[in-house]
Amino acid sequence: MDVTLQGIDPAALRALLFGCVSLLLSLHVWRWIRLRPGSRSRSAPGPPGPFAWPVIGNAAQMGGAPHLYFARLAQKYGNVFQIRLGSRTVVVLNGDSIKQALIKQGLDFAGRPDFTSFQYVSNGDSLAFGTITDWWKIHRKVVYSTVRMFSTGNPQTKRTFEGHVLSEIQELLQVFVDKSAQLRFFQPLTYLVVSTANIMSALCFGRRYSYEDEEFRQVVGRNDQFTQTVGAGSIVDVMPWLQYFPNPIKTIFENFKELNREFNQFIRDKVTEHRKTIQSSSIRDMTDAFIVSLDQQRDKSGLSLGKDYVSPTMGDIFGASQDTLSTAEQWIVLILVKYPEVQRRLQQEVDKVVDRGRLPSIQDQPRLPYVMAFIYEIMRFTSFVPLTIPHCTTADTSIMGYTVPKDTVIFINQWSINHDPALWSHPETFDPERFLDQDGVLNKDLTSSVLIFSLGKRRCVGEELSKLQLFLFVAVLAHQCHITADPDRPPSLEYLYGLTLKPQAFFISVSLRDRDGASRPETDEEARVESTSDQ
């Protein structure tokens, strides 16, 4: 039966439409009032928080640096507060509430929200972005033991890992020297990404790529697009309806889905190649190890036969590690040229321990406390992972006297700990010496206060590997070269926000140091990084 508006009185139609709109608006306002901070009628109240606008909540107030916005709110409301992002209630944890939640109440706060973007990471099978199940716990144990086995598990694997890192850093320095000779000043960011990805490629897949390999550069060169979409406060996750009509957020999300398809295919191809040639009696790399161990655990656990858990695992390890480490290395190089006196101090310490006939090694680490202090200060000062991947609660719980219902989204503001004036004197000043006692010994109690790899059940499984790799990177740079900034384009501490904070583009020039340790301008394009064949 056809229904038309012909014959309906216009005044009655207007009244009907007005009534419908009023009803919808009333329902929305009622829901907003019910869910706003402090509105719950419980024995223990929900966390306090700022006024939230209907529909968008507090999204517009976060700006380009949500971690700083959260730190300001913590000063007003305390270390536990809540905001609204779109239709989601989000509890933000700062300061001492973080350890309370992630360590003392670890299971309650270890979930992952059902965010739209998370479903596209490793096709929804990611360990890092997945929810906690019995299989997840087994899976994580296998991943932790395998990563350790191929990096720091025993002296032999540690030497192999060290060899991969040193070899790749030498390749990187040669690229830096060549680019300096050609251009005088150049942007190092792309080369740092490829270098870090090559180290992980050697560990994961048993091969490295040329710095000019376009396919590899395409796969690893879009980290910023990935981290902007999965970082805490991503608009598409809290307002998913934006992906269904033309707008800038939809375009960003479509690009995110495409880069995930490309990355997932790259990883699947590597795993398929390994499955064709694997010999369980001769494990070549991490992919081989995971094929053997995860397939066995899958079959023991009675999970779907034939389901591939290796590809998402390799995607997590290769993707997360190379992004985090390349971001750290970008900040390291930037800080070295921004604070040349720090660079000189590093060179002086390394020169006292490592002679010119060899490169620094992992064994030198205990005798290079300033190098380690520098690395911890990089992590603290830049807080390049300002907020962790978003968590959610797995049960009705409470934190610091506030009730938090099950499935509430949780943001962990790591930046708040790293810049807490109660922990750090002059937290906005870059000062590696804060980690050294009066005898120049590394203060391990203080280094343990730096938060960059999260805590508890979601702590990064590659933390130990990452710190060793950063140690070798800093020590070799200090030993082998001198880095200067372009005086016409001085480096800035400004950054691009995402899951990791990426520094803005900057320009450097790199020269090798003489055999006596002095710096010299590099003008010969044929110059080569010092030989280490005697190692």
N, C-alpha and C positions, 0 to 999 in steps of 0.2 A: 504494500500500500504506500503510495506517495504521500509524503507529508510536506506541506508548504506553509509559509508564514502569511500567505494571502488571507485577508479577512481578520487577522488578529489586530486588536486595537494597539497602536504604537505606544500609548502610555502604559498599557498592561505589559507590553513586551519590554519596555525600559525597566519597569518595576521588577519583572522576572529576572532580567539580566543583572540588575543591581542587587537583587537578593542572592543570586548565585555567587557573584563576586564577593559580596559581604560575608557569605558563609565560608567561602574558601579562605578569605583573609582572616576571618576569626579563628578558623582552625589552625592556620599557620601561626598566628600570634599566640594562641593557646599553647601550641607545641613549643614555640620559642621560649615563652615564659616558663613552661614546665622544665625545659632542659637547660635554662641559663644557670650560671654558677650560683650556688647557695640556695637553689629553689627546691631541693629534695627534702622531704620531711622524713628524716631518719634520725636515729640516735646519734650517729656520727655524720656530720655534714659532708657534702662533696667539696672538693677544693674550691677556693675562691678564684676570681678571675675578672677580666675587664668586660665591659659592656660589649655585646656581640650584635652586629646588625643582622636583620632577617636575610635569608638566602645566602649571603656571602660570609656571614660571621665576622671573624677578625682577619680574613685573608688579605684585605687591602692594607692592613696596618703593618704587616710583617716586612714589607719592602724587600730590598735586595740582600738583606743580611738577617734572616730570621733568628739566628743564634744571638745576635746583639739585641734584637727586640725582646727575646725571651729573657735575657740577662737583666734588661731594664724592668720587665714585669716582675722578675724574682725579687728585685729590690723593694718593690711595692707590696707584693702578695706573699712573699716567702718562696722557699725552694720548690714547693709543690703548688701548682696552680693549673687552671684549665682555661682553654679557649675554645672557640667554635671555628671550624673551617668548613664552609659549606654546610652540609647536613651532619657533619661529624663533630662529636665532642672529643677533644684531644687534651690529655693530661700531660703537662710538660714537667720533667724532673730536672732539677739543677742541684749543684753542690752535693752536700752529704746525703741527700735523698737517693742519689744514683747508686751508691754502693749498697744502701739499704735495700733498694728494689732488686738490683741485679745479682747480688751475692746472698744476702740474708733471706730474700724472698724470691730467689731466682726463677723457680718454676712459674710462679704467679705472673711474672712480667716477661716471660720468654717467648710469647706468641708473636705471630706476624699478622697484621691486618689483611683483610681481603681486598687490597688495593688493586685497581684495574691494571696498573703498570706491572705489578709483580707477576701477573699471569703470563706475561710475554717473555720473562727472563727464563731462559732454558725451557721454554714451552710449559712453564708452570711447575717444573720438576727440580727447581734450584734448591740446593741445601741451604744456602744463605738466605733466600727469600721465602723458604717454605715453612709450614707449620710444624710444631713438634709432635711426632708420633713415635711409636716403638721403633719403627724402621728408621726414622730420622736419627734416633739415638745411636743405633748400630752404625748407620751411615757415617755419622760424624766421627765416631771412634776410628773407623777404617780410614777416613780422610786424614785425621790428625796423625795417626801412626805412619801412614804412607808419606805424607809431606815431610815428616821428621826423618824417615828412613832415607829420603833422597836429598837431605840437606845437612842435618846436624846429628843424625842418629848414631854414627860411629866415625872414627877417624878417616876411614877410606871414603865414605860418602861425603864427609865434610871437605876433604881435599878435592874431590870431583866437583862439588858445588863451588868451591873457591876458584877452581880452574875455569869454570864457565864464566864466573863473574869477572875475574881479572882479564880474561881474554876479551870479553865484550867491552870492558872499560877501555882497554887499549885501542880497540877499533873505534870507539866513540871519540877518544882523544885525537886520533888521527883525523877523523872527520872534522873535529873542531879546529885543528891546526890548519887543515886544508881550506876550510871555509874562511878562516881568518886571513889567510894569505890571499884568497880570491876577493873577498868582500870587505876586509878590514873588520867590520862589525856585522854580526848576523844574529838571527833569532835561534836559540838552541832548543826550543820546546819540542819540535817534531823529532829531532835526533835523540833526545832523552827518552821519548816515548818508545821509539823503535828499539833503542838500546835495552831498555828494561824489558820490553816484550820479547826480545831475542833471548835474554837470559831465561825467562820463563818458558819460552819455546824449546830451548835446549833441555830444560828439566822435564817438561811435559811431553814433548814430541820427539826429542832427540835430534833437532836440527835448528839452524838459525837462518835468517834471511838477510839479503842485501839491504842496505839503507835506501836503495833506489827501487826496491821491489814495490810496485804500485799496488798490487793486490794486498800485500801485507800491511802497507801503510794505510790503505783504505779500511782494513779490518780493525786495526788498533788505533787509528787516528780520530775516532769519533767518541772518545771517552767523555768529553764534556757534554755532548748531547745525551748520552746515557745517564750520567750522574745528575743532570739537571732535572730529568724526568722522574727518577726514583728517589731523589732526596726528600727529606722531611719538608712538608709544605707544598709538594707538587700539586698544582691546581687540578690536574686531570684526575688525581686520586680522590680528592675531596669534593669535586664537582664533576663527576663522570659524565653528566649529561652534555657537557661542552664538546664531547667528541662526536656528537651526532648532527651537528650543523656547521656550516663554514665559519671559521673564526681562527685567530692565530693559535689558540691552544690545540685545536683539532689538527692543524698543520704540524705542530711540534710533535704531537702524539703519533701521527702517521709516520713521520720520520723516525721516531723511536721504534715503532713496530718494524719498519724496514731494516734499520741497523741491527735489530735483534735477529731478524731472519737471516741476514748476511752472516752475522757472527755465529749463530747456531749452525748454519750450514758449513762454515769453516771448521768448526769443532767436530761436527759429525763426520766430515770427510777424513779428518785426521784419525778419528777412532776407527772408522771403517778400514782405512789403510793398515792400521795396527792389527785389527782382528784377522786380516788376511795373512799376515806374516808372523804372528806371535808364536813364540815357543815358550811354554810355561817354565821350562828349565833354564831359560836365559832371558831374564827380564831386562829390557833395554832402557826404560824410562818410566815416568809416572803413569803414562797411559797403559802400558803393559801391566804394571802393578795393579792398577784399578780394574782392568779387565778381569784379571784372575781373582782378586779379592772380592770385588763387588758382585760379580756373577755368582761366586760361591755363596756369599751371604744372602743374596736374593733368593737362590734356590733353597737354602736352609730355612729361610724365614717364610717360605710358602707364598711368596709374592708372585705376581704374574710372570710366567715363564716368557722369556724373550723380551721383556721390557728393558730398555737401555737406560741404566743409571750412570753409565760411565760418561756419556757425552755431557749431561748437565753438571756432573762433578768436575770434569775438565774445564767446562765453561766457567764455573765458579772460581776455580783456582787460577786459571790463566787470566780471566778477565779482571777479577778483583785485585789480584796481586800486582799485575802490571800497571793498573790504573793508580792504585795507592802509592806504589813505589815511584812511578814516574812523576807523580804530583810532588812527592817528597823531594825528589831530586831537582825538580824545577825550583822549588823554594830554596834548596841548598845552594844552587848556583846563584840565584838572585841575591841571597843574603851575603854570599862571599864577595860579590861585587859592590853591594851596598855598604858593607862594613869591612873595608880592606884591612883594618887593623886586626880583625878576627881572622882573616885569611892568613896574615903574616904569623899570627900566634899558632895557628894550626901547622903551618910550614915549619916553624921552629921546633915544635914538639915532635913532629914526624921525623925531621932531620936528625934529631938526637937518638932516635931508636932504629931507624931504617937507613942503612947506607945506600950509596948510589948504585950499587951493583945488583940490587934486587928490588922487587916491589913489596909493599906492605902485605902482611898476611894476617889471617885470623889469629894466629898465635901472638901477634903483636898487641892485640886488643888490651890486655891488662896493663900494658906499659904506655898506653895512649889515653889517659883519662880525659884530657881536654877534648880530644876527638869525640869521645862518647858524650861528654857534657854538651858539646856543640850539637850533636844529634838530638839529644833530649830537649835542648832549648829550641831547636827547630820545631820539634813536635809540639812543645808547649806554646811557644810564641805564635806560630802560625795557626795552630789547631786546625790543620788542613782537612781533618774529618770532624767538622764542628758538631754535627749531630749524627748519631748512628742511623743505620737503616731503621725505619720506624718499627716499634714493638707494638704488641697489644696484650692485654691481660687474658689469661687462660681460665680465670675463675673470678667470682666476686671476691674482692680483697680490700685491703686498706693500706695506706702509706702515710706515715707521719701524722696519724690521727684523722685522715680523710678517707672516706669510702670511695672505692673505684669499682664500678660494675665490670662484669665479664665482658670481653670483646671491646673494651675501651682502647682507643689508639693512644700509644705512649710515645712521646718524643724524649730522647735522652740528650740533653745539652752538654756535651763533653767540654765545649768551650768554657762553660761556667766554672768548671773545676780548674782548668788550665790557666784561668785568669782571675782566680779568687784572691783578693788582697789578703785574706786571712792565711793563705798558704804561701803566697809569693810576694816578696818585697818588690815594689814597682813592677807589676806584672806586664805593663805595656812597654817595658824596656827590654831589648834583646841583650841578654847577658849570660853566656854559657857558664861563667864562673860561679853563678848561684848554685850549681850542682857540685862544686868542689869544696872540701873543707879546708882548713887553714894549712894543712899539709899537702894540698893538691890531690887528695884522694877523692874518688867519685863517691858522693853521698847516695847510697842505694836506697835509703829510706825516702829520700826526696825524689829520686828518679821513679820510684814506684807510684808516686802521686800523679805523674803525668798520664793523662787518659787520651789515647788515640785509637786503640785497638778494641775498645769496649771491654766488658767484664762478664763474668759468669758463663751461663750456658751458650751465649752468643759471642763469646770472645773469639777473635780472629785466630784461626788455626795456623796461620802463617806468620804470627808475630815474631817468633824467634828467627825464622828465615829472613824476614824483612829487616830486622835490626842488624843482622850480620851483613846483609847486602849493602845497607846504608853505611855501615862502618867501612867496608872495603871501598865504597865509592868515594867517601870523604877523604880517607887516608891516601888513596891513590891520586886523587886530584891535588891534594896538598903536596904530595911527594913529587909529582911529575910536571905540574904546570902552574902558571899564574894566569888569573882571569881578571879582566878589567871591563868596566862598563863603557858604553858610548857616552862621552861627556855631553854630546848634543841631545841625547835621549836618556836621561838618568832613569834608573829603575824605580818603580813605584811599588808600594805594598798593597795596592788595590787588587781586587780579585773578582773572579766570576763565581757566584754561589752555585752549589750543587751538593751532591753527596760528599764530594771533595771540593775544597776551595782551590781553584786554578788561578795562578798569578796572571796578571795582564802581561801581554807580550813585552819582552825587553831584549836589548841587544848587547852582545858581549864580544870580546876578542880574547883569544887564547894563545898563549906562547908557552913553549916548553922551557923547563928550567935546565941550566947547565949542569954538568956532572958535579960541580962543586956546590950545587943547590941554588945558585943565583938565577934570577929570571932573565930571560933574553927575548927580544922581539923575534918573532918567527917570520922570516921572509922567504924561505926556500920551500916551494910547494912539494919538493921531493923529500923533505925531512920526515923522519919516521920516529915513532915513539920508541924509547930505549928498549933494546932487546932484553928479554927475560929468559932466554934459552937456558941459562945456568940454573934456573929454579928446578 
